[in-house]
Amino acid sequence: PNPAKSYFTELGTGMSAEGLDCERVGPEGDEGRETVEACKQACRENYFCNLINYRESARNCDLRYCLNASSPELWDNPDVNVHALIEANDTDELLDPTHDGYVMFGAPNASGWGGIVYGGCQAGREVPTSGVWITIPETAVPR
């Protein structure tokens, strides 16, 4: 079985998600206030949490459930950073791909140039062990 992908991504600095689209779901007491990592862990342990507002000065951890954690309504709030918990498993990506096909990337050189993008190579999910020959024009992409 393929493990689920779960990660936090920072949505904004000096901002918070506190609108009607993001209901507060915790934490209880001082849980998660020590560090941003402790706040993220508190969110992972809360069934409903999918976003945190974390404040460094006067440390505070605010757990939220947002209708769309990757794109909540954000408000200016100095010294607060917003982090969304993104969870997707491989099945979700196969059912609703975020690309037009299968894509391969080449590595850029040390100066950031030379990366190669092959858009939608269309090899498919079931690539035989003998491999597949695909000829696609290259496009340079700066880093």
SELUM-997753 format. One line per field, with one value per residue (C-alpha): x, y, z; residue in one letter; residue number from 1. Coordinates in steps of 0.001 Angstrom, whole numbers, padded with zeros to 6 digits, m for minus. Example, Ala and Ser with C-alpha at 12.3 -4.5 7.8 and 13.67 -1.06 7.14 Angstrom:
! SELUM-997753
px	(012300_013670) .
py	(m004500_m001060) .
pz	(007800_007140) .
r	(A_S) .
k	(1_2) .
//
This chain:
! SELUM-997753
px	(000000_001069_001380_m000564_001319_000866_002739_002399_002846_003165_000405_001410_003533_002003_m001405_m003990_m007009_m009892_m012821_m016133_m014509_m012090_m013682_m011539_m011162_m008518_m006261_m007171_m005129_m001510_m001074_001248_002434_006100_007136_005593_006491_004585_001599_001780_001866_m001188_m002962_m002044_m003489_m006772_m009163_m010699_m007584_m006241_m004665_m002734_m002182_001062_002407_006079_005946_003592_003540_000159_m001143_m004540_m005994_m008558_m010779_m011088_m013445_m010455_m007220_m005066_m006911_m008537_m009485_m006397_m006309_m003393_m002134_001437_003709_001337_002113_m000460_000354_m002034_m001981_m002223_m003115_m003402_m002939_m001846_m005390_m006661_m004004_m004797_m008536_m008071_m004627_m003283_m001441_m002157_m000240_002993_005823_009583_012029_015741_017992_019167_022887_024550_023628_019955_019758_019431_016386_014288_010523_008760_005076_002610_004765_001666_003591_000691_000554_001588_005106_006511_009786_011360_010677_009015_010664_009288_010507_009436_010824_012727_011997_014538_013123_015093_015271) .
py	(000000_003554_005750_008995_012239_014658_017909_021484_024408_028037_030161_033540_035479_038353_036868_034607_032591_033524_034061_032231_029655_028559_027446_027244_023638_023937_023480_022806_024929_025620_022682_023409_026831_025888_025868_025922_022212_021473_023363_021333_018132_019273_019836_016354_014876_016799_014990_018219_020412_021246_024676_026481_030126_030333_033421_033527_036484_035730_032223_030994_028012_028310_025173_025620_023566_025370_024518_024773_024757_025422_028668_030202_033835_035493_038608_040869_039858_040889_038202_035355_032745_030497_026867_024493_020723_019164_015496_013571_009927_008429_007267_010867_011985_009171_009914_013665_014356_017887_017598_016784_013522_012122_014622_014147_016791_017238_018816_022414_023146_024982_028410_027457_026977_023875_022271_020293_019877_017221_018081_015207_012367_010097_006920_005881_004238_000757_001186_m002241_m003386_m003197_000559_002958_005099_008642_011474_014889_018363_019905_023246_025039_026352_028775_027925) .
pz	(000000_m000683_002401_002581_002017_004860_005274_006511_004173_005252_003730_005102_007556_009486_008707_010312_009206_011501_009155_009028_006740_009528_012795_015942_017154_019871_021620_025220_027641_026716_024332_021419_022574_023120_019432_015989_015709_018949_017522_014304_016356_018345_015022_013757_016970_016626_014279_012940_012636_009187_009812_012544_013389_015404_017186_018274_020701_023595_022134_021077_019114_017449_015816_013054_010768_007424_004595_002226_004214_001164_000390_003492_003901_005464_007634_008562_011996_012886_014361_013401_010745_009059_008238_006443_006955_003509_003305_000069_m000669_m003940_m004716_m004512_m006971_m009411_m009275_m009632_m011139_m010906_m014226_m017848_m017826_m016474_m016161_m015813_m014603_m015228_m012605_m013081_m012874_m009947_m011366_m011575_m015354_m017461_m015864_m018330_m018183_m020235_m020236_m020172_m021513_m021480_m020596_m018374_m014951_m016036_m017397_m018388_m016814_m020276_m020208_m022650_m025317_m025340_m027554_m026309_m027090_m024172_m022549_m020345_m017085_m014868_m011182) .
r	(P_N_P_A_K_S_Y_F_T_E_L_G_T_G_M_S_A_E_G_L_D_C_E_R_V_G_P_E_G_D_E_G_R_E_T_V_E_A_C_K_Q_A_C_R_E_N_Y_F_C_N_L_I_N_Y_R_E_S_A_R_N_C_D_L_R_Y_C_L_N_A_S_S_P_E_L_W_D_N_P_D_V_N_V_H_A_L_I_E_A_N_D_T_D_E_L_L_D_P_T_H_D_G_Y_V_M_F_G_A_P_N_A_S_G_W_G_G_I_V_Y_G_G_C_Q_A_G_R_E_V_P_T_S_G_V_W_I_T_I_P_E_T_A_V_P_R) .
k	(1_2_3_4_5_6_7_8_9_10_11_12_13_14_15_16_17_18_19_20_21_22_23_24_25_26_27_28_29_30_31_32_33_34_35_36_37_38_39_40_41_42_43_44_45_46_47_48_49_50_51_52_53_54_55_56_57_58_59_60_61_62_63_64_65_66_67_68_69_70_71_72_73_74_75_76_77_78_79_80_81_82_83_84_85_86_87_88_89_90_91_92_93_94_95_96_97_98_99_100_101_102_103_104_105_106_107_108_109_110_111_112_113_114_115_116_117_118_119_120_121_122_123_124_125_126_127_128_129_130_131_132_133_134_135_136_137_138_139_140_141_142_143) .
//
